[in-house]
Every structure is written in C-alpha cells, then in structure tokens.
Amino acid sequence: MILIDSQEKTIPSVLGELTNSFIVNNAFLKQIIIKPDTTTTTYDFEIVDVNGRSVYEETNCVGEFNQLVDLPIYGNVTVNITNSSVDEDYLLLLTFRRS
C-alpha cells in the first residue's frame, strides 16, 4: 500500500531567514511548495537531512516555488530559507510517499 502524506506549515521569516523541521521517517519526498505572501519576494532555500547534509537546494527563487522531486528521506528534514528580501509569512508544503 502506498500512502501520501502532506505536511503544511505557515512560518514567518525574521531578518530574512526561517528554519522549520518536518517529522518524516523512511519516505520519498515527492513535491516541494514554498510560497511567500508576496509574489515578488526573492529567497534561497535548502532542505537538510537529520545528519545535517543538504539534500536539496535552490537559489534566487522569486515568489512561489513548486517542484516535483523524487528524493529518499531517512529521517526528519529541516527547511532553511535564507536571504529573503522581505520578512513575511511563508507557506511550506512538503508531500511524501510512504510504501
């Protein structure tokens, strides 16, 4: 049986940065959506695994980022947003497939 699990959080950035963790165990990351309140906001982000290794990174994003991926995840992950041009709320949505 395949289970799809989406985790959604709305987090404010402070001084152009935010960090938030997602509880995941043994799944495939299938979709990443990051959406700042303003469509012209620029930012960088990375997803870091439980061992502190960067597993996904994008720079110079503008507005909503929506990407389908297929990344194996073996523990919790942390989303780090840096260099945000505006301090505002960000919607973070990660979708996982568990089998």
C-alpha positions in Angstrom: 0.0 0.0 0.0 1.2 3.5 -0.9 0.4 6.4 1.4 0.7 10.1 0.5 1.4 12.4 3.4 1.5 16.2 3.1 2.8 18.4 5.8 1.9 22.1 5.7 3.2 24.9 7.9 3.0 28.7 7.7 6.0 30.3 9.3 7.2 33.9 9.4 10.7 34.9 8.4 12.8 37.1 10.7 15.7 39.1 9.4 15.4 37.3 6.1 15.6 33.8 7.5 13.5 31.0 8.8 14.1 27.4 9.8 11.4 24.7 10.4 11.6 20.9 10.8 9.3 18.3 9.4 8.9 14.9 11.0 9.5 12.2 8.4 10.7 8.6 8.6 11.6 6.5 5.6 9.7 8.2 2.8 10.2 9.7 -0.6 9.9 13.5 -0.9 7.6 14.0 -3.9 6.8 17.7 -4.0 8.1 20.9 -2.5 6.0 24.0 -2.4 7.3 27.2 -0.8 5.1 30.3 -1.1 5.9 33.7 0.4 3.0 36.1 0.9 4.3 38.4 -1.8 4.8 37.2 -5.4 7.9 39.4 -5.8 9.8 38.1 -2.7 13.2 36.6 -3.5 14.9 33.9 -1.4 17.1 30.9 -1.2 16.3 27.6 0.4 17.7 24.2 1.3 16.4 21.0 2.7 18.7 19.4 5.2 18.5 15.8 6.5 18.8 14.6 10.0 22.6 14.3 9.7 22.9 18.0 8.6 23.5 17.2 4.9 21.9 19.3 2.3 19.6 17.1 0.1 18.0 19.8 -2.0 18.9 23.4 -2.6 17.6 26.3 -4.8 18.9 29.9 -5.0 17.3 33.1 -6.4 13.7 31.9 -6.1 11.1 34.5 -6.8 7.5 34.1 -5.5 6.1 30.6 -5.3 8.4 27.6 -5.8 6.6 24.4 -6.8 8.7 21.4 -7.8 8.1 17.7 -8.2 11.0 15.6 -7.0 11.8 12.0 -6.0 14.2 12.1 -3.0 14.6 9.3 -0.5 14.4 10.7 3.1 15.5 8.5 6.0 14.8 10.8 8.9 13.4 14.2 9.8 14.2 17.1 7.5 14.7 20.9 8.1 13.8 23.6 5.6 16.0 26.6 5.8 15.1 29.8 4.0 17.8 32.5 3.7 18.3 35.8 2.0 14.6 36.6 2.0 14.1 40.1 0.5 11.1 40.7 2.8 10.2 39.5 6.3 6.8 37.8 5.9 4.9 34.6 6.2 5.9 31.6 4.1 3.7 28.6 3.4 5.9 25.4 3.4 4.3 22.3 2.0 6.1 19.0 1.6 4.5 15.9 0.2 5.9 12.5 0.9 5.2 9.0 -0.4 5.5 6.1 2.0 5.2 2.5 1.0 
